[in-house]
Amino acid sequence: QEYASSVVFDPKLDEGLYLVGAGVRKKSVIKVYAVALYGSASVLNAVSSPATLRAAARSFGASTPLTSFVLEMTYSASAEKIGGAIADSVKPRYSGPDADISMLESLIVEGVKIKGGQATKGTTFRFDCSQEGVTVIVDGSVQGTAKFADMGGAFVDVFLDDNAVSPTLVSSCMDSWSNPQAKATAASLLELSESSDGTSSNEQDDEGPSSSLQNAIESNMKAIQEYATSVTFVPKLDDGLYLAGAGVRKKSIVKVYAVAMYSSPVVLQALSTGSRSGMHKAARSFSPASPLTAFVLEMTYSAGAEKIAGAIAESVKPRYNGNPSDISELEALIVKGVNLRGGLARKGTVFRFDCSQDGVRVSVDGSDQGMAAFEGMGGAFVDVFLDDNAVSPSLIDSCVETWSKVSLL
């Protein structure tokens, strides 16, 4: 959701382009439109600086043939006014004839005129930038392509160069994809993308092995209602992790929380063989194909900040070989998150623990509390739920029951 305009953009386009970030275009105090950048997995992996982001988005190579900008009007403007404004932004960045810019402008104008001549609030423009030029789409209707070399790059520059018309778009891209968790997700998406792009001399289908695996998973994924608590978990997280299974954590007869594990396709593939040890190994491998494993806990019993944090820390402690003070840092992040919500983890409070090679990132009710960045801690946290003394045996049973019947090999 773009903050200033409250416009919500989809996380992915059908062409396999991912949402990189969103911002707003202002003229004085007027919010003219919200804008989103969609790029390839290679673009996501380039978000280490505005310069590297721009370079990747306008490279138009084999890994990034297309970069798209989706604009949603938040202020009404006539066909000529919005067409002219966009054309005027491209013009100083384009080295070709002015007539080329005029063609781009005419495609925008024609698209708006078909809709009545006014780009009213909610009108959506999409500009697909490539080596060939810029394709213009208005409210889902393709208007044509301004086919001129370098125009695609010039259009990218409008939003990503040093004088970008929407600085908040660039900031959003950096905020969304430059943190360790997002970088791990981007690396996983890139590996899937590269695998699916590979073809043999026998000319395989357009979909490579990883694409087929992903399709098989998405056709079988489903929400799971944890049996003992009736807590329901969504089938997929925004960062491309899939629901493996759900269980309950009990202390004596008290159901403390429901827990779900979200993981990469690699982990689900291990599960499809029915191998518990294979699942455990894959979930804590933190390889490029499986950089992140997440556990989502929803409280079904109220507990104080110190009590729930202490219980989780005590489960990690015997499984972690590092300094005990590292565990204290993990515990402090949990306490901090609960204290921000009144000091009590009430029924319905949701914790998320993202485990990676870098450590464990803690979120409480969607608010990121930070990372206990210690090597080995991510694996220790996975072990809490998946080793031979797992705190929720029903989670492991659910993972195996859910995916062992699905063919993912």
Rosetta blueprint (number, residue, H / E / L):
1 Q L
2 E L
3 Y L
4 A L
5 S L
6 S L
7 V L
8 V L
9 F L
10 D L
11 P L
12 K E
13 L L
14 D L
15 E L
16 G L
17 L L
18 Y E
19 L E
20 V E
21 G E
22 A E
23 G E
24 V E
25 R E
26 K E
27 K E
28 S L
29 V L
30 I E
31 K E
32 V E
33 Y E
34 A E
35 V E
36 A E
37 L E
38 Y E
39 G E
40 S L
41 A H
42 S H
43 V H
44 L H
45 N H
46 A L
47 V L
48 S L
49 S L
50 P H
51 A H
52 T H
53 L H
54 R H
55 A H
56 A H
57 A H
58 R L
59 S L
60 F L
61 G L
62 A L
63 S L
64 T L
65 P L
66 L L
67 T E
68 S E
69 F E
70 V E
71 L E
72 E E
73 M E
74 T L
75 Y L
76 S L
77 A E
78 S E
79 A H
80 E H
81 K H
82 I H
83 G H
84 G H
85 A H
86 I H
87 A H
88 D H
89 S H
90 V H
91 K H
92 P H
93 R H
94 Y L
95 S L
96 G L
97 P L
98 D H
99 A H
100 D H
101 I H
102 S H
103 M H
104 L H
105 E H
106 S H
107 L H
108 I H
109 V H
110 E H
111 G H
112 V H
113 K H
114 I H
115 K L
116 G L
117 G L
118 Q E
119 A E
120 T L
121 K L
122 G L
123 T L
124 T E
125 F E
126 R E
127 F E
128 D E
129 C E
130 S L
131 Q L
132 E L
133 G L
134 V E
135 T E
136 V E
137 I E
138 V E
139 D L
140 G L
141 S E
142 V E
143 Q E
144 G E
145 T E
146 A E
147 K L
148 F L
149 A L
150 D L
151 M H
152 G H
153 G H
154 A H
155 F H
156 V H
157 D H
158 V H
159 F H
160 L H
161 D L
162 D L
163 N L
164 A L
165 V L
166 S L
167 P H
168 T H
169 L H
170 V H
171 S H
172 S H
173 C H
174 M H
175 D H
176 S H
177 W H
178 S L
179 N L
180 P H
181 Q H
182 A H
183 K H
184 A H
185 T H
186 A H
187 A H
188 S H
189 L H
190 L H
191 E H
192 L H
193 S H
194 E H
195 S H
196 S H
197 D H
198 G L
199 T L
200 S L
201 S L
202 N L
203 E L
204 Q L
205 D L
206 D L
207 E L
208 G L
209 P H
210 S H
211 S H
212 S H
213 L H
214 Q H
215 N H
216 A H
217 I H
218 E H
219 S H
220 N H
221 M L
222 K L
223 A L
224 I E
225 Q E
226 E L
227 Y L
228 A L
229 T L
230 S L
231 V L
232 T E
233 F E
234 V L
235 P L
236 K E
237 L L
238 D L
239 D L
240 G L
241 L L
242 Y E
243 L E
244 A E
245 G E
246 A E
247 G E
248 V E
249 R E
250 K E
251 K E
252 S L
253 I L
254 V E
255 K E
256 V E
257 Y E
258 A E
259 V E
260 A E
261 M E
262 Y E
263 S E
264 S L
265 P H
266 V H
267 V H
268 L H
269 Q H
270 A H
271 L H
272 S L
273 T L
274 G L
275 S L
276 R H
277 S H
278 G H
279 M H
280 H H
281 K H
282 A H
283 A H
284 R L
285 S L
286 F L
287 S E
288 P L
289 A L
290 S E
291 P L
292 L L
293 T E
294 A E
295 F E
296 V E
297 L E
298 E E
299 M E
300 T L
301 Y L
302 S L
303 A E
304 G E
305 A H
306 E H
307 K H
308 I H
309 A H
310 G H
311 A H
312 I H
313 A H
314 E H
315 S H
316 V H
317 K H
318 P H
319 R H
320 Y L
321 N L
322 G L
323 N L
324 P H
325 S H
326 D H
327 I H
328 S H
329 E H
330 L H
331 E H
332 A H
333 L H
334 I H
335 V H
336 K H
337 G H
338 V H
339 N H
340 L L
341 R L
342 G L
343 G L
344 L E
345 A E
346 R L
347 K L
348 G L
349 T L
350 V E
351 F E
352 R E
353 F E
354 D E
355 C E
356 S E
357 Q L
358 D L
359 G E
360 V E
361 R E
362 V E
363 S E
364 V E
365 D L
366 G L
367 S E
368 D E
369 Q E
370 G E
371 M E
372 A E
373 A L
374 F L
375 E L
376 G L
377 M H
378 G H
379 G H
380 A H
381 F H
382 V H
383 D H
384 V H
385 F H
386 L H
387 D L
388 D L
389 N L
390 A L
391 V L
392 S L
393 P H
394 S H
395 L H
396 I H
397 D H
398 S H
399 C H
400 V H
401 E H
402 T H
403 W H
404 S L
405 K L
406 V L
407 S L
408 L L
409 L L
